[in-house]
């Protein structure tokens, strides 16, 4: 791509939290131009009517979703839609030469039977789904570079898998002992009105949800199985905490070699992520806080070994709307366009 080429990019589903994060990131990206915003319920409205704080930067109206219009105007399309809608739009966009990044669950699964079992939607796009690449660059960077369709991971799987990947890839843990305890801010629930996300409900409280049946569980298990080289089950419990942004995942597992110490694990993690600019492995005794990652694309990893119990403990913090959603999608787009994966993405959070 030449220095002055700007790739035309569109967003379908621009009105939600994922959509507005994408708009903000793409406006500041030096190699793309935002040429289309699409939606259904918000069609016909000016984007600045929905988000007045962007009125000085965005002069676009949300348009009806029309594949021909999108394909004529965009080379890259982000689909920021509820689960079950993207798979109806992505195939015709791909046929017309677009590259597609889906932020829903529709293209995250290697096996569509798994998707249908957990999401309950019959699919007729198996050939297209077979071409999708799971959009976690730290694990599938080379495949993403060659792909035209990306299934961008969920926020919980991103935080969890970045914590787990080196352990499984190196065969360091007993897989059946893996437990993920994760906590998310309320923006993970989207912008729709939901009772449990009301301030009066969520404030000054912490609660587990989706216990033993959260939809991100099979997504985590799929990638863990790929890393480990055999089928795996994972115990995953998410919690809602009274903050807007951020995820902290705490991972526990029993080490195969009880003689391993923290420095051994840290060496393995630093080597595994040496070419991953968005992963920050913290020094001994330093454990990540969600506030550090807020409004950045960074993942902070803290490492500890409890030699008394023979367990390794990994703590992983991300911003659920950036590295857990829109930022990671832009990171994937950069790779697809042959750019450095750091381009146009915030590398420092806002603190405090």
C-alpha positions in Angstrom: 0.0 0.0 0.0 1.4 3.4 -0.9 1.9 6.2 1.6 -1.1 8.1 0.3 -3.5 5.3 -0.2 -6.5 5.2 2.1 -8.6 2.1 2.2 -12.3 2.8 2.2 -13.9 1.1 5.3 -17.5 0.7 6.4 -19.2 -0.4 9.6 -22.6 -2.3 9.7 -24.1 -1.9 13.2 -22.4 1.4 14.0 -24.7 2.6 16.7 -23.7 0.2 19.6 -20.7 0.4 21.9 -18.6 -1.7 19.5 -19.6 0.5 16.6 -18.7 3.7 18.3 -15.3 2.4 19.4 -14.6 1.4 15.8 -15.6 4.8 14.5 -13.2 6.5 17.0 -10.3 4.2 16.1 -10.9 4.4 12.3 -11.1 8.2 12.3 -7.6 8.4 13.7 -6.2 5.6 11.5 -3.7 7.0 9.0 -4.4 4.4 6.2 -8.2 4.1 6.1 -11.2 6.4 5.3 -14.5 5.8 6.9 -17.0 5.8 4.0 -20.1 4.0 5.3 -22.1 3.6 8.5 -25.0 1.2 8.4 -27.8 0.1 10.7 -31.4 -0.9 10.9 -33.2 0.7 13.8 -31.0 3.8 13.5 -31.1 4.2 9.7 -31.7 7.7 8.6 -30.2 9.3 11.7 -27.0 11.3 11.7 -24.3 9.5 13.6 -23.7 12.7 15.6 -27.4 12.6 16.8 -26.6 9.3 18.5 -23.2 10.4 19.7 -23.1 14.2 19.9 -19.5 14.2 21.2 -18.4 13.2 17.7 -20.2 15.8 15.8 -17.0 17.7 15.0 -15.4 14.6 13.5 -18.2 12.5 11.9 -20.4 13.9 9.1 -22.1 10.6 8.2 -25.7 9.4 8.3 -26.5 5.9 9.3 -27.8 4.2 6.1 -30.0 1.1 5.5 -28.0 -2.1 5.1 -27.6 -2.6 1.4 -24.9 -5.1 0.3 -24.5 -3.4 -3.2 -24.1 0.0 -1.7 -21.6 -1.3 0.9 -19.5 -3.2 -1.7 -19.4 -0.3 -4.1 -18.1 2.0 -1.3 -16.0 -0.2 0.9 -13.0 -2.5 0.6 -13.1 -3.5 4.3 -16.3 -4.0 6.2 -16.8 -4.5 10.0 -19.9 -6.2 11.1 -20.8 -5.1 14.6 -24.2 -6.9 14.8 -26.1 -9.1 17.2 -25.3 -12.8 16.9 -27.1 -14.5 14.0 -27.2 -11.6 11.5 -23.6 -11.4 10.2 -23.7 -14.8 8.4 -26.5 -13.5 6.2 -24.5 -10.4 5.1 -20.9 -11.7 5.0 -21.2 -14.1 2.1 -22.5 -11.6 -0.5 -20.0 -9.0 0.6 -17.2 -11.5 0.2 -18.6 -12.4 -3.3 -18.3 -8.8 -4.2 -14.7 -8.6 -3.2 -14.9 -7.1 0.3 -12.8 -8.2 3.3 -15.0 -8.8 6.3 -14.4 -8.7 10.0 -17.3 -10.0 12.1 -17.4 -8.9 15.8 -20.3 -11.3 16.6 -20.1 -15.1 17.3 -21.1 -16.1 13.8 -17.7 -16.9 12.4 -15.8 -17.8 15.6 -16.4 -21.5 15.4 -14.4 -24.1 13.5 -17.5 -26.4 13.7 -20.8 -24.8 12.9 -22.6 -27.6 14.8 -21.1 -26.1 18.0 -22.4 -22.7 17.0 -25.8 -24.0 16.4 -25.9 -26.0 19.6 -25.1 -22.9 21.7 -26.6 -20.1 19.6 -29.6 -21.9 18.2 -29.4 -20.6 14.6 -29.5 -22.9 11.6 -26.8 -22.0 9.1 -26.7 -22.3 5.3 -23.2 -20.8 4.8 -20.9 -23.7 5.7 -18.6 -23.2 2.8 -18.1 -19.5 3.7 -17.7 -20.3 7.4 -15.0 -22.8 6.6 -12.8 -19.9 5.2 -13.1 -17.8 8.4 -10.0 -17.3 10.6 -10.3 -16.8 14.3 -9.1 -13.2 14.9 -6.7 -13.5 17.8 -3.5 -12.2 16.3 -1.2 -13.5 19.0 -2.2 -17.0 18.1 -3.2 -16.9 14.4 -1.3 -13.9 13.0 -0.1 -15.6 9.8 -3.5 -17.0 8.9 -5.1 -13.6 9.5 -2.7 -12.0 7.1 -4.0 -14.2 4.3 -7.7 -14.2 5.2 -10.7 -12.3 3.8 -13.1 -13.3 6.6 -12.3 -12.9 10.3 -14.3 -14.1 13.2 -13.2 -11.6 15.9 -13.1 -13.2 19.4 -15.3 -12.4 22.3 -13.9 -10.2 25.2 -13.8 -13.0 27.8 -12.1 -15.5 25.4 -9.5 -12.9 24.5 -8.5 -12.2 28.1 -8.7 -15.9 29.0 -6.9 -17.3 26.0 -4.0 -14.9 26.2 -3.5 -16.0 29.8 -3.7 -19.7 28.9 -2.1 -20.1 25.5 1.6 -20.6 26.6 0.6 -23.1 29.2 -1.3 -25.3 26.8 1.1 -24.9 23.9 4.0 -26.0 26.0 2.0 -28.8 27.8 2.8 -27.3 31.2 -0.5 -28.0 32.9 -3.0 -30.8 33.6 -5.8 -29.6 31.2 -8.6 -31.0 33.3 -7.6 -28.7 36.2 -8.0 -25.5 34.3 -10.4 -22.9 35.9 -11.2 -19.4 34.6 -12.7 -16.9 37.0 -13.4 -13.7 35.0 -15.0 -10.3 35.8 -16.3 -7.7 33.3 -17.6 -4.1 33.3 -21.1 -3.4 32.3 -20.3 -2.2 28.8 -19.8 -5.8 27.9 -23.6 -6.2 27.9 -24.1 -3.7 25.1 -26.1 -0.5 24.8 -29.5 -1.9 25.0 -31.7 -1.3 28.1 -31.3 -4.4 30.3 -32.5 -4.6 33.9 -29.4 -6.1 35.4 -27.2 -3.4 33.9 -29.2 -0.5 35.4 -27.2 1.6 37.9 -29.5 0.7 40.7 -29.0 -3.0 40.0 -25.3 -3.2 39.2 -23.8 -0.6 41.5 -22.3 -1.7 44.8 -22.7 -5.4 43.8 -20.9 -8.2 42.1 -22.7 -11.2 40.6 -21.9 -14.3 38.6 -24.0 -15.1 35.6 -24.2 -17.8 32.9 -22.7 -20.2 35.4 -21.7 -23.5 33.7 -23.5 -22.3 30.5 -22.0 -19.1 29.2 -21.8 -18.9 25.4 -18.1 -18.0 25.5 -17.3 -21.4 27.1 -17.3 -23.4 23.8 -15.3 -20.7 22.1 -12.6 -20.9 24.8 -12.7 -24.7 24.7 -12.3 -24.7 20.9 -9.1 -22.7 21.0 -7.8 -24.5 24.1 -8.3 -27.8 22.3 -6.4 -26.4 19.2 -3.5 -25.3 21.4 -3.4 -28.5 23.4 -3.8 -30.8 20.5 -6.7 -32.7 22.0 -10.3 -32.1 23.1 -10.6 -30.0 26.3 -13.4 -28.9 28.6 -12.9 -25.7 30.6 -14.6 -24.4 33.8 -15.5 -20.8 33.1 -17.4 -18.4 35.3 -18.1 -14.8 34.4 -19.0 -12.0 36.8 -20.5 -8.6 36.4 -18.7 -5.8 38.4 -19.8 -2.2 38.8 -17.5 -0.5 36.4 -17.9 0.5 32.8 -14.9 -0.9 31.0 -12.5 -3.8 31.5 -12.1 -7.5 32.1 -9.9 -9.3 34.6 -9.6 -13.0 34.1 -7.9 -15.1 36.8 -6.8 -18.5 35.6 -5.8 -21.4 37.8 -4.3 -24.8 36.8 -2.2 -27.5 38.3 1.4 -27.7 36.9 2.5 -31.1 35.5 6.0 -30.4 37.0 5.6 -29.2 40.6 9.2 -28.1 40.5 8.6 -25.2 38.2 8.9 -21.7 39.7 7.5 -18.4 38.7 10.7 -17.4 36.8 10.4 -20.5 34.7 6.8 -19.6 33.7 7.7 -16.0 33.0 10.6 -17.0 30.7 8.2 -19.1 28.7 5.6 -16.3 28.5 8.1 -13.7 27.4 9.4 -16.0 24.7 5.8 -16.9 23.5 4.8 -13.2 23.3 8.1 -11.8 22.1 6.6 -10.7 18.8 3.3 -9.6 20.2 3.4 -5.8 20.9 0.1 -5.7 22.6 0.9 -8.2 25.4 2.7 -6.9 28.4 4.1 -9.6 30.7 4.5 -8.0 34.1 7.5 -8.4 36.5 7.4 -10.6 39.6 5.0 -9.5 42.2 3.1 -7.1 39.9 -0.5 -8.0 39.2 -2.6 -6.3 36.5 -5.5 -3.9 37.1 -8.2 -3.2 34.6 -7.6 0.5 34.9 -4.2 0.1 33.4 -5.7 -1.2 30.1 -8.6 1.2 30.0 -9.0 2.8 26.5 -5.9 0.9 25.2 -5.4 -2.2 23.1 -3.0 -3.7 25.7 -3.2 -7.0 27.5 -1.5 -7.1 30.9 -0.4 -10.5 32.2 0.6 -11.2 35.8 2.2 -14.6 36.7 2.4 -16.4 40.0 3.2 -20.0 41.0 1.9 -21.3 44.3 4.4 -24.1 45.1 2.4 -25.0 48.2 -0.6 -26.2 46.0 1.4 -26.9 42.8 -0.7 -24.4 40.8 0.1 -21.7 38.4 -2.0 -18.5 38.6 -2.3 -16.2 35.6 -4.0 -12.8 35.8 -5.1 -11.1 32.5 -6.5 -7.6 32.1 -7.8 -5.9 29.0 -10.3 -3.2 27.9 -13.3 -5.3 26.9 -14.3 -2.8 24.2 -10.8 -2.5 22.6 -8.5 -5.5 22.9 -11.7 -7.4 23.7 -13.6 -6.1 20.7 -13.1 -3.1 18.4 -9.3 -2.6 18.9 -8.6 -6.3 18.2 -10.7 -6.1 15.0 -8.6 -3.1 13.9 -5.5 -5.0 14.8 -6.7 -7.9 12.5 -7.5 -5.4 9.7 -4.0 -4.0 9.9 -2.6 -7.5 9.4 -5.0 -8.2 6.5 -3.9 -4.9 4.8 -0.2 -5.7 5.3 0.3 -3.0 7.9 2.1 -3.1 11.3 -0.5 -4.4 13.7 0.0 -1.4 16.0 -1.1 1.2 13.5 -3.9 3.5 14.6 -4.4 1.8 18.0 -3.9 3.4 21.4 -0.9 2.0 23.3 -1.5 3.8 26.6 -4.6 3.7 28.7 -6.1 6.7 30.5 -5.1 6.6 34.2 -6.7 6.9 36.7 
